[in-house]
């Protein structure tokens, strides 16, 4: 289906993209999914919260999705990176693969997710535990660390993270890593008996991906069993939407997200945003549903157009 006109191109093959592709196949839309196969959750050993697949390795989820898509002749799955998405002459979009192939489509779904800028956290040793001993989502990984000694890293958003983590453990220490908390946050944490370590972190001590302690530059060592990040410094993984003129906004967690309605529709005709790019953080099940609902909206729109022309 390369170098031809399709009904839909989906860029990104995570839960949102593959959820969209499944409904596209079942709706007989001529579709190409292009996936770089470098997901944000590649560092994790198990994905949680996805009904019927709780605890599955992220690679296993992708493998099952790819296998099930093979049942649908109108859907092609392509690996690799998209080099550019640009308006096509006569309308629609031209999707250019890094290997030189191209597809024309009247609508494109962007499901490329988020990327983390771990360097901005300035936590030496984080790369040894990220996704295995230090996490970003309590709903995804809190259960496995219930009752343990937990760390929260960051300033902005730390109070919300601590209040959530108290659902799983009463022993939570905040490490601001030199950041100054505002007076209101400091008072609230103190009122709830939460210890705040404001000094700089020297390194995270770990063994085989599991957090053991947080060493501070003053020489102190605070034993911890797992950690969660409040300041994750994440953002959209690709600039395709911005390049096409889709505006950004901030969500309730103050994360940068693309402006789109609940169906994924943006102000740029034919451009749809699903998954973490739209919400900031969806979770596997919600992201898959996000992609599914987006294609249902597209099919409803196409059906209404055909009906009105008949």
ABEGO torsion letter per residue (X at the ends): XBGBBBABBBBEABAAAAAAAAAAAAAGBBBBBBBAGBBAAAABABBBGBBGABGBBAAAAAAAAAAAAAABAABBBBBEBBABBBBBBGEEBBBBBAAGBBBBBABBBBAAEBBBBAAAAGBBGAAAABGAABBABAAAAAAAABGBBBBBBEABGAAAAAAAAAAABABBBBBAGGBBBBAAAAAAAAAAGBBBBABBBABBBBBGGBBABBBBAAGBBBBBABBBBABAGBBBABAAAAAAGBBBBBBAAGBBBBBBBAAGBBABBGBBBBEAAAAGBAEAAAAAAAAAAAAAAAAAAAAAAAAAAX
